[in-house]
Amino acid sequence: MKALKIENRKVTLTDIQNGTPDEELHALQTAIGGYIETVTLAEDAVMLVDEEGLLKALNQNALASLVARQQIVGAAVIVGLTVDADGERVFCDCPERYVTNLIALGK
C-alpha cells in the first residue's frame, strides 16, 4: 500500500508492507512510532498518528496539523480508505491528490 509520511517537515511516499491484517498493522505502527489513532481527512482518506504522541511529548508536526486542521504531534501517515467485498472499510493507497499537493509542499 502506498502511504504518504509526514515527519520533520519532510514528506515522502512510502510502501507499507501488504500482508495479513496483523502485518499491515505492525508496519503502520512502525511508521508512526506507536499505537494508531485515526484522524479523518475525507471520506476516502485518513491520517494515522501516534495516539500517545502528546503523552510522549513529541514535537508538533506543523504540516500534518495544517492538513488535519487540528494539532498533530510526531510522524503522520496518510492512507486511503475503501470498502472491501464484505462491506468493511479498509486502508488502501493514499489518494493521489494528497501525494501531488503534499510532496510539493514538503520540498
C-alpha positions in Angstrom: 0.0 0.0 0.0 1.3 3.5 -0.9 1.2 5.9 2.1 2.3 9.5 2.5 4.5 10.0 5.5 4.9 13.5 7.0 7.7 13.8 9.5 10.2 16.6 10.5 8.9 18.9 7.7 9.6 16.1 5.2 7.0 14.4 3.0 7.8 11.0 1.5 5.8 8.4 -0.4 6.4 5.1 1.2 5.3 1.5 0.7 3.6 -0.2 3.6 4.0 -3.9 3.6 0.9 -5.7 2.3 0.1 -9.0 4.0 -2.1 -10.2 6.8 -4.0 -7.5 8.8 -1.6 -8.0 11.7 1.4 -7.5 9.4 -0.1 -4.3 8.0 -0.9 -3.0 11.5 2.7 -3.6 12.6 4.1 -1.9 9.6 1.8 1.2 10.1 2.6 1.3 13.8 6.3 1.2 13.0 5.9 4.1 10.5 4.3 6.4 13.1 6.2 5.1 16.1 3.3 3.8 18.3 -0.3 2.8 18.6 -2.5 4.1 15.8 -5.1 6.8 16.2 -7.0 7.8 13.0 -7.9 11.4 12.0 -10.5 11.6 9.3 -9.4 13.8 6.4 -12.1 13.0 3.9 -14.5 10.1 3.0 -11.7 8.4 1.2 -8.6 9.3 3.4 -7.4 9.2 7.0 -4.3 10.4 8.7 -2.7 7.9 11.1 -0.9 9.3 14.2 0.6 8.1 17.4 -2.3 8.0 19.9 0.2 8.6 22.7 2.1 11.4 21.0 1.1 14.1 23.4 2.0 11.9 26.4 5.4 11.2 24.8 5.9 15.0 24.4 6.5 14.6 20.6 7.2 17.7 18.6 4.3 19.4 16.8 4.0 18.4 13.1 3.1 21.7 11.5 2.4 20.4 8.0 0.3 17.4 9.3 -1.6 19.8 11.6 -2.4 22.1 8.7 -3.7 19.2 6.7 -5.7 17.7 9.6 -6.9 21.1 10.8 -6.0 20.1 14.4 -2.8 19.7 16.4 -0.8 16.7 15.3 2.5 15.7 17.0 5.1 13.2 15.8 5.0 11.4 12.5 1.8 11.2 10.5 0.9 8.8 7.7 -1.9 9.4 5.2 -3.6 6.4 3.6 -6.8 5.9 1.6 -10.0 4.2 2.7 -12.1 1.9 0.6 -14.8 -0.7 1.1 -13.9 -4.3 0.7 -16.1 -7.2 -0.6 -17.5 -7.7 2.9 -18.6 -4.1 3.2 -15.8 -3.2 5.7 -13.8 0.0 5.4 -10.1 -0.9 4.9 -6.9 1.1 4.3 -5.7 1.4 0.7 -3.3 3.6 -1.3 -3.1 7.2 -0.4 -5.4 9.3 -2.7 -3.3 10.9 -5.5 -4.5 14.5 -4.6 -2.6 14.3 -1.3 0.5 12.9 -2.9 0.6 15.6 -5.6 -0.1 18.5 -3.3 1.9 17.5 -0.2 5.1 16.2 -2.0 5.4 19.7 -3.5 5.0 21.4 -0.1 7.5 19.1 1.7 10.4 20.0 -0.6 
